[in-house]
């Protein structure tokens, strides 16, 4: 469920950098994803469905015929198999892009974590943090000493 929520957040609330990166990754992997779909997924689906090639699936609205004038009238059909194949391609692109962004965000969160001790804090930042702590102590003490 966490994965689904992260995907929703990515798809709806992504910042422009994430969206640009997603477009680049999707475009860059287009050839690979098409190959995975056409050369790996579709043959496996064909094997699982006793040799049916999805891209050839269609619903024929009107068969091809020759009219009275001797002119051949082409078949009219809905080629839904290609839509299934393109949907599989889209799903692979969407999932791979999402996983790439998710990995990037996880790496970014680790870098942004102020409590992470594995990343050394520069001395000037440590001194500034100590100054803020001292000022907070002084402020608390002054507020306690003031008459109400």
Secondary structure, 3 states (H helix, E strand, C coil): CHHHHHHHHHHHHCCHHHHHHHHHHHHHCHHHHHHHHHHHHHHHHHHHCCCCCHHHCCEEEECCEECCCCCEECCEEECHHHHHHHHHHHHHHHHHHHHHHHHHHHHHHHHHCCCCCCCCCCHHHHHHHHHHHHHHHHHHHHHHHCCC
